[in-house]
């Protein structure tokens, strides 16, 4: 069974993981965390988790997944903690950044099966959501979108441990908020499950439209089909396209760069290549001709820009994410005709954001295990 560490003593964890060792140097605001620094808090959270009967009743691998998430949940307070002008200590954005760091750690440094890694990252990214969900502008939409990334039942277990693993005066109120989160999830069919939608188009319609109802099923006309590839250099995107879409035209950023002799790091040239690729895509979209967009597309921002372009033409977008283990990735990258320098590849690993289920009508994960399709 996978485990982040067989030895779970804090002394050993500090010796093994530099990111654990640094936690003792990160202060916290005394109003919300009178217990002390992040290391003290994290140890208290782990103890609270282990004492929770809900955690104890989980399967062994599920317990380990949650334990790893608890260990990592504040990993990026180290880089986001600041002392404000009024003396208060804040760590804005630590959950989002922490999820990205957790992904890198569990991909490159401590190889972890894809599904487990993404479960941990989802828990880290959303670990404070149960405390603040009902204060969001649209709590239901926020919850439904989050439920596509994280097991909400596990999230509540982690949130309760996070609350109990601190010294503060508002602990009863925070635990009440988690209870409300649980009831809200159950009321809207999101407790430990993803809320079902009639189709991928219905899901996107709900998330994109301000006043859309979750049960609304939009009429789907015949749409141009676009396959949007996503994956680090060397993950096997070209091979996948040749195998599964041999007759489809391919909009390839690497191909355009090669034609124009654009070298890695040439920002102006890369910008021109992207614009040329978008114009070629528009030509296919206007003709309703299926095509593949082949590039790394490792950030949500980049994918969102492209999917927005495709959906302007009412396209059906299939987002295909490819991943291989880090050691295999570096080997395959070295063997590519246009290999990415090792340092640049590691920068891309650090920026990687695995596609979420809600980004397109259909999302396919090809990770060395049987391909998983979500639509």
Buried (B, 14 or more C-beta within 10 A) or exposed (E): EBBBBEEBEBEEBBEEBEBBEBBBEBBBBBEBBEBBBBBBBBBBBBBBBBEBEBBEEBEEBBBBBBBBBBBBBBBBBBBBBEEEEEEEBBBEEBBBBBBBBBBBBBBBEBEBBBBBBBBBBBBBBBBBBBBEBEEEEEBBBBBBBBBBBBBBBBBBBBBBBBBBBBBBEEEEEBBEBBEBBBEBBEEBEBBBEBBEBEBBBBBBBBBEEEEBEBEEEBEBEEBBBBBBBBBBBBBBBBEBBEEBBEEBBBBBBBBBBEEEEBEEEBEEBBEBBBEBBBEBBBEBBEEEEBBBBBBBBBBBEBBEEBBEBBBEBBBBBBBBBBBBBBEBBBEBBEEEEEBBEEEBBBEBBEBBBBBBBBBBBBBBBBBEEEEEEBB
